[in-house]
């Protein structure tokens, strides 16, 4: 055998026998595989805005680099809630990345948990928050009466419009109606409460969720118009909880040069940081930004903007981060 052929064979055998596969090849997570969670916790399953990252048709560097080197942590926004005491899980948002997200969530619960969560909670009818429901239909999982909690207009939208209506008529999903500020008890020490927030409500209401665990509470507001348009004071609302996962779609108003920002009035990160600038560090460190547009520089690990967020005492909700309740 020629020397170069022998070296090639040795290399192939070495790779085949390695018990340490390249973690970057994992479609679940680029760094770690999920394992069962031992305490009731919230787990970040995605932090990107509805259209994902990379985004369709984007020719900017922020997306071109990802087409060449995909990042499996760039999932559309979703939270997992793991009830460790009862071996159950719950999903907040049915995103386009629900396949990966449910696989991660399932692996976070001790057996004999079923694959699908006990329930799915949905905030509103924009594409990043409910279109993952399609994976529960007969073309995919053909789920059986999966509980899905939604507000009244959202329930009507799903019942009256295809293809979602087919999920209802085929009993793939079972709609459970939420009410503003009415608590849903999940267990003796775990509950969820929806509350209305102002947003572009073309097809449904928009809600955030208050999640109450055995020891701590969390606020989840992935989509909202400017803070001043809400009847509540976000500073006071953050004071009531231990964690606040807040809409951070855009870093500032200079981010997009081809859209009228008044048509998509999310709170800029710089606005939220300025609003909380005089609050004590103990309040600022409760806030974890998510729902980042693909252009948001905070998604870049080495960006100045990301450093400014951390330096100012705020957090970023990163894929598979866990927050005990």
C-alpha positions as CSV (number, residue, x, y, z in Angstrom):
1,X,0.0,0.0,0.0
2,X,1.3,3.4,-0.9
3,X,2.3,5.7,2.0
4,X,-0.3,8.4,1.2
5,X,-3.1,5.8,1.0
6,X,-2.0,4.4,4.3
7,X,-2.1,7.8,6.0
8,X,-5.5,8.4,4.5
9,X,-6.8,5.1,5.9
10,X,-5.4,5.9,9.4
11,X,-7.1,9.3,9.4
12,X,-10.5,7.8,8.4
13,X,-10.3,5.1,11.1
14,X,-9.3,7.7,13.7
15,X,-12.3,9.8,12.9
16,X,-14.6,6.8,12.9
17,X,-13.4,5.6,16.3
18,X,-13.5,8.9,18.0
19,X,-15.9,9.2,20.9
20,X,-15.9,13.0,20.7
21,X,-17.9,14.1,17.7
22,X,-17.6,17.6,16.6
23,X,-20.2,19.5,18.7
24,X,-20.7,22.0,15.9
25,X,-22.4,19.3,13.9
26,X,-25.2,18.9,16.4
27,X,-28.5,20.3,15.2
28,X,-29.7,20.5,18.8
29,X,-27.1,22.8,20.3
30,X,-23.6,23.9,19.2
31,X,-22.2,23.4,22.7
32,X,-24.1,21.0,24.9
33,X,-26.7,18.3,24.7
34,X,-29.7,18.8,26.9
35,X,-30.1,16.7,30.0
36,X,-32.9,16.3,32.5
37,X,-33.5,19.4,34.6
38,X,-33.6,18.7,38.4
39,X,-35.4,21.8,39.5
40,X,-38.6,23.4,38.2
41,X,-37.1,25.9,35.7
42,X,-37.6,28.0,32.6
43,X,-35.4,27.0,29.7
44,X,-34.6,29.3,26.7
45,X,-35.5,27.4,23.5
46,X,-35.1,30.4,21.1
47,X,-34.4,34.1,21.2
48,X,-34.8,35.3,17.6
49,X,-37.6,37.3,16.0
50,X,-40.3,35.6,14.0
51,X,-38.5,35.4,10.6
52,X,-35.5,33.7,12.0
53,X,-31.8,34.1,11.5
54,X,-30.6,34.0,8.7
55,X,-33.7,35.6,7.3
56,X,-35.1,35.0,3.9
57,X,-33.7,37.3,1.1
58,X,-31.2,38.9,3.4
59,X,-27.9,39.7,1.6
60,X,-26.2,41.5,4.6
61,X,-23.2,40.1,6.3
62,X,-25.3,39.1,9.4
63,X,-27.0,36.5,7.2
64,X,-24.4,35.7,4.6
65,X,-22.1,34.4,7.3
66,X,-24.8,32.1,8.7
67,X,-25.6,30.6,5.3
68,X,-22.0,29.6,5.1
69,X,-21.7,28.5,8.7
70,X,-25.2,27.8,10.2
71,X,-25.6,28.4,13.9
72,X,-28.0,25.8,15.5
73,X,-28.6,28.1,18.4
74,X,-30.4,30.7,16.2
75,X,-34.0,29.5,17.0
76,X,-37.1,31.6,16.9
77,X,-38.2,32.7,20.3
78,X,-39.8,30.1,22.7
79,X,-39.6,29.2,26.3
80,X,-39.8,25.8,27.9
81,X,-41.2,25.3,31.4
82,X,-40.0,22.2,33.1
83,X,-42.0,21.0,36.2
84,X,-39.3,18.8,37.6
85,X,-41.4,17.6,40.6
86,X,-44.1,16.1,38.3
87,X,-42.0,15.2,35.3
88,X,-44.0,17.5,33.0
89,X,-43.1,20.2,30.6
90,X,-44.9,23.2,28.9
91,X,-44.0,25.1,25.8
92,X,-44.5,28.9,25.3
93,X,-44.9,29.7,21.6
94,X,-45.2,27.3,18.7
95,X,-42.4,28.7,16.6
96,X,-41.2,27.6,13.1
97,X,-38.3,25.9,15.0
98,X,-40.7,23.7,17.1
99,X,-39.1,20.4,15.9
100,X,-35.7,21.2,17.5
101,X,-37.3,23.0,20.5
102,X,-39.6,20.1,21.4
103,X,-36.7,17.6,21.1
104,X,-34.7,19.7,23.6
105,X,-37.6,20.2,25.9
106,X,-38.4,16.4,25.9
107,X,-34.8,15.6,26.9
108,X,-35.0,18.0,29.8
109,X,-37.7,16.0,31.6
110,X,-37.1,12.7,33.4
111,X,-38.8,9.6,32.0
112,X,-41.6,8.6,31.7
113,X,-42.6,11.9,30.3
114,X,-44.4,11.9,27.0
115,X,-42.8,13.5,24.0
116,X,-45.3,16.4,23.7
117,X,-45.6,18.9,26.5
118,X,-48.6,19.0,28.8
119,X,-49.7,22.2,27.0
120,X,-48.6,24.9,24.6
121,X,-49.2,28.6,25.5
122,X,-49.3,31.1,22.6
123,X,-49.1,34.9,22.8
124,X,-50.5,35.9,19.4
125,X,-51.0,35.3,15.7
126,X,-47.7,36.4,14.2
127,X,-45.7,33.8,12.2
128,X,-43.0,33.2,14.8
129,X,-45.4,32.4,17.6
130,X,-48.0,29.9,16.3
131,X,-47.1,28.5,12.9
132,X,-45.2,25.6,14.5
133,X,-48.6,24.1,15.2
134,X,-48.5,22.7,11.7
135,X,-46.1,20.1,12.9
136,X,-48.9,18.6,15.1
137,X,-51.1,17.9,12.0
138,X,-51.7,14.7,10.1
139,X,-48.8,15.4,7.6
140,X,-46.4,15.3,10.5
141,X,-46.9,14.1,14.1
142,X,-50.7,13.7,13.9
143,X,-51.0,14.6,17.6
144,X,-54.1,13.7,19.6
145,X,-55.8,16.6,21.4
146,X,-52.7,18.5,22.3
147,X,-53.8,21.2,24.7
148,X,-53.2,24.7,23.2
149,X,-53.9,27.8,25.4
150,X,-54.9,30.9,23.5
151,X,-57.0,34.0,23.9
152,X,-60.6,34.2,22.5
153,X,-59.8,36.0,19.2
154,X,-56.8,33.7,18.6
155,X,-59.1,30.7,19.2
156,X,-61.6,31.9,16.6
157,X,-58.8,32.6,14.2
158,X,-57.5,29.0,14.5
159,X,-61.0,27.5,14.2
160,X,-62.1,29.5,11.2
161,X,-58.9,29.6,9.0
162,X,-57.1,26.8,7.2
163,X,-54.9,25.0,7.6
164,X,-55.2,25.6,11.4
165,X,-58.9,24.7,11.3
166,X,-58.0,21.2,10.2
167,X,-55.9,20.8,13.4
168,X,-59.1,21.5,15.4
169,X,-61.5,19.4,13.3
170,X,-59.1,16.5,13.2
171,X,-58.6,16.8,17.0
172,X,-54.8,17.2,16.7
173,X,-55.1,20.2,19.0
174,X,-57.6,21.0,21.8
175,X,-58.1,24.7,22.2
176,X,-58.2,26.0,25.8
177,X,-59.4,29.6,26.1
178,X,-57.4,32.0,28.2
179,X,-58.7,35.2,29.9
180,X,-57.0,38.4,30.6
181,X,-55.5,38.3,34.2
182,X,-57.1,34.9,34.9
183,X,-54.6,32.4,36.3
184,X,-54.2,28.9,34.9
185,X,-53.1,26.4,37.6
186,X,-50.7,23.8,36.4
187,X,-49.9,22.3,39.8
188,X,-50.1,23.2,43.4
189,X,-47.1,25.5,43.1
190,X,-47.0,26.3,39.3
191,X,-49.3,28.7,37.5
192,X,-49.5,30.9,34.4
193,X,-51.4,34.2,34.0
194,X,-52.0,35.9,30.7
195,X,-52.2,39.7,30.4
196,X,-53.0,41.9,27.3
197,X,-50.3,44.1,25.8
198,X,-50.6,46.6,22.9
199,X,-49.3,45.2,19.6
200,X,-50.3,44.9,15.9
201,X,-53.4,42.7,16.4
202,X,-54.4,42.0,12.9
203,X,-55.7,38.5,13.7
204,X,-55.7,38.1,17.4
205,X,-55.0,39.7,20.7
206,X,-51.4,39.8,22.1
207,X,-50.6,38.7,25.6
208,X,-47.6,38.4,27.8
209,X,-47.4,35.7,30.5
210,X,-46.6,35.8,34.2
211,X,-45.2,32.4,35.3
212,X,-45.3,31.6,39.0
213,X,-43.1,28.8,40.3
214,X,-42.5,27.3,43.7
215,X,-40.1,30.0,44.7
216,X,-39.8,32.6,41.9
217,X,-41.8,34.3,39.2
218,X,-41.1,35.4,35.7
219,X,-42.5,37.8,33.1
220,X,-42.5,36.9,29.5
221,X,-43.3,39.7,27.0
222,X,-41.7,38.7,23.6
223,X,-43.8,41.2,21.6
224,X,-45.1,44.6,22.5
225,X,-45.3,48.1,21.1
226,X,-43.4,50.9,22.9
227,X,-43.5,50.7,26.7
228,X,-45.4,54.0,26.9
229,X,-48.3,52.5,24.9
230,X,-49.0,50.0,27.7
231,X,-51.3,50.9,30.4
232,X,-48.9,49.4,33.0
233,X,-45.5,50.7,34.1
234,X,-42.9,48.2,33.0
235,X,-40.6,49.3,35.8
236,X,-43.2,48.5,38.4
237,X,-44.0,45.2,36.7
238,X,-40.4,44.1,36.8
239,X,-40.2,44.9,40.5
240,X,-42.9,42.2,41.1
241,X,-40.9,39.3,39.5
242,X,-37.5,37.6,39.7
243,X,-37.0,37.4,35.9
244,X,-38.2,39.5,33.0
245,X,-37.8,38.1,29.5
246,X,-38.5,41.2,27.4
247,X,-39.0,42.2,23.7
248,X,-35.7,43.4,22.3
249,X,-36.4,43.1,18.6
250,X,-34.1,46.1,17.6
251,X,-31.1,47.5,19.3
252,X,-31.9,51.1,18.2
253,X,-33.6,53.1,15.4
254,X,-30.6,53.0,13.1
255,X,-30.8,49.3,12.6
256,X,-33.0,49.1,9.5
257,X,-32.6,51.4,6.5
258,X,-35.4,49.9,4.4
259,X,-38.4,49.9,6.8
260,X,-40.5,52.6,8.4
261,X,-39.7,51.9,12.1
262,X,-43.1,53.5,13.1
263,X,-44.8,50.5,11.5
264,X,-43.0,48.1,13.8
265,X,-42.8,50.0,17.1
266,X,-41.0,47.6,19.4
267,X,-39.1,49.0,22.4
268,X,-35.5,49.5,21.3
269,X,-32.9,47.9,23.7
270,X,-31.4,51.3,24.2
271,X,-34.8,52.7,25.3
272,X,-35.3,49.9,27.8
273,X,-31.8,50.4,29.2
274,X,-32.3,54.1,29.5
275,X,-35.7,53.6,31.2
276,X,-34.1,51.4,33.8
277,X,-30.8,53.3,34.1
278,X,-31.6,54.8,37.5
279,X,-33.0,51.6,38.9
280,X,-30.8,49.6,41.2
281,X,-28.6,46.8,39.8
282,X,-30.9,44.3,41.5
283,X,-33.7,45.4,39.1
284,X,-31.6,45.6,36.0
285,X,-30.2,42.2,36.4
286,X,-33.7,40.7,36.3
287,X,-34.1,41.7,32.7
288,X,-33.1,39.3,29.9
289,X,-33.5,40.5,26.4
290,X,-34.9,38.2,23.6
291,X,-36.8,38.2,20.3
292,X,-33.9,39.7,18.3
293,X,-34.3,40.7,14.7
294,X,-31.7,39.1,12.4
295,X,-30.0,42.6,12.1
296,X,-29.7,43.1,15.9
297,X,-26.0,43.4,16.7
298,X,-26.6,41.9,20.1
299,X,-26.8,38.5,18.4
300,X,-23.1,38.9,17.6
301,X,-21.0,37.6,20.5
302,X,-18.2,40.1,19.9
303,X,-20.3,43.2,19.2
304,X,-19.9,46.5,21.1
305,X,-23.6,46.6,21.5
306,X,-23.7,43.2,23.3
307,X,-20.9,44.4,25.6
308,X,-22.9,47.5,26.4
309,X,-25.9,45.5,27.4
310,X,-23.8,43.4,29.8
311,X,-21.9,46.4,31.1
312,X,-25.1,48.2,31.9
313,X,-26.2,45.3,34.1
314,X,-28.7,43.6,31.9
315,X,-28.8,40.0,30.6
316,X,-29.4,38.3,27.3
317,X,-31.6,35.2,27.1
318,X,-29.3,32.7,25.4
319,X,-30.2,29.3,23.9
320,X,-30.6,26.6,26.6
321,X,-30.0,29.0,29.6
322,X,-32.0,27.8,32.6
323,X,-33.7,29.9,35.3
324,X,-34.9,28.0,38.4
325,X,-38.3,28.9,39.7
